[in-house]
Amino acid sequence: MTKAEIVSEISDKTGVERIAVQATVEAFMSSVKKSLEDGENVYLRGFGSFVIKTRAAKTGRNISKNTTISIPAHNIPYFKPAKTFAERIKVKVDVK
């Protein structure tokens, strides 16, 4: 599902104009991004959490040059679904 499809579905369900829904969705995503950039996690009960995970420094290999490279420690955004949400997906979605 794309952002445009989400906007259309919310607009159809609520009766709110698509332009207003799009602005709301954009504002939500912007708020989540800003919070994560500021080092704050975002918790949405019943849905999940957008958290920052720290990856440790490690050694990797450049296969084309056959050399060892150092990959520094870094942070990445991560989505962790709520337990109830994850359980519903396990039950309702068939394994492909």
C-alpha distance (Angstrom), angle and dihedral (degrees) to the residues before:
residue distance angle dihedral
M1 . . .
T2 3.79 . .
K3 3.79 129.7 .
A4 3.81 90.0 -104.4
E5 3.81 90.5 53.8
I6 3.81 90.8 49.5
V7 3.81 90.4 50.8
S8 3.82 91.0 49.1
E9 3.80 93.3 48.6
I10 3.82 93.8 48.5
S11 3.80 90.5 46.0
D12 3.81 91.6 50.8
K13 3.82 93.4 47.2
T14 3.81 97.0 45.3
G15 3.80 102.7 31.3
V16 3.82 90.7 -128.2
E17 3.81 117.1 138.4
R18 3.79 115.7 -94.9
I19 3.81 92.6 -122.3
A20 3.82 90.9 57.9
V21 3.80 92.2 45.2
Q22 3.80 91.1 48.9
A23 3.80 90.6 51.5
T24 3.82 89.6 50.1
V25 3.80 93.6 49.0
E26 3.82 90.8 47.2
A27 3.82 90.5 49.1
F28 3.82 90.8 49.9
M29 3.80 92.7 50.6
S30 3.80 91.0 45.3
S31 3.82 90.7 51.7
V32 3.81 92.1 50.3
K33 3.82 91.8 47.9
K34 3.83 92.4 47.4
S35 3.81 92.3 49.0
L36 3.80 92.0 50.7
E37 3.81 91.5 45.8
D38 3.82 87.9 53.2
G39 3.81 90.2 52.6
E40 3.82 95.3 -106.3
N41 3.81 123.4 130.4
V42 3.82 120.3 -134.6
Y43 3.82 118.4 -136.4
L44 3.83 121.7 -164.9
R45 3.82 110.4 -177.6
G46 3.77 114.1 -130.1
F47 3.81 91.9 11.0
G48 3.79 109.9 55.8
S49 3.77 147.4 -100.0
F50 3.77 133.8 -79.9
V51 3.79 103.8 -146.2
I52 3.78 138.9 170.2
K53 3.80 116.1 -116.8
T54 3.77 122.7 -164.1
R55 3.78 117.1 -138.9
A56 3.80 114.8 -152.9
A57 3.79 122.4 -124.9
K58 3.79 112.9 -92.5
T59 3.76 143.9 170.7
G60 3.79 119.4 -106.4
R61 3.77 136.9 178.0
N62 3.79 131.7 -119.0
I63 3.79 98.0 -144.5
S64 3.80 96.4 -167.2
K65 3.83 93.1 55.6
N66 3.82 95.5 28.6
T67 3.80 91.9 -130.1
T68 3.77 134.8 132.8
I69 3.80 118.3 -116.3
S70 3.79 131.7 -169.7
I71 3.80 116.4 -126.2
P72 3.82 109.5 -158.3
A73 3.80 124.3 -136.8
H74 3.80 112.0 -88.3
N75 3.80 143.1 169.2
I76 3.80 125.2 -115.0
P77 3.81 132.2 -173.2
Y78 3.80 114.0 -112.9
F79 3.81 134.2 -174.9
K80 3.79 117.0 -142.4
P81 3.83 113.0 -170.7
A82 3.81 120.4 -138.0
K83 3.81 114.8 -102.9
T84 3.81 93.6 -113.6
F85 3.81 91.4 48.7
A86 3.82 92.7 48.1
E87 3.82 91.2 48.6
R88 3.81 91.8 51.9
I89 3.81 90.4 52.1
K90 3.82 91.0 49.7
V91 3.81 91.0 52.6
K92 3.82 100.9 39.0
V93 3.81 104.6 37.3
D94 3.79 118.3 71.1
V95 3.79 119.0 -132.8
K96 3.79 110.2 -109.8
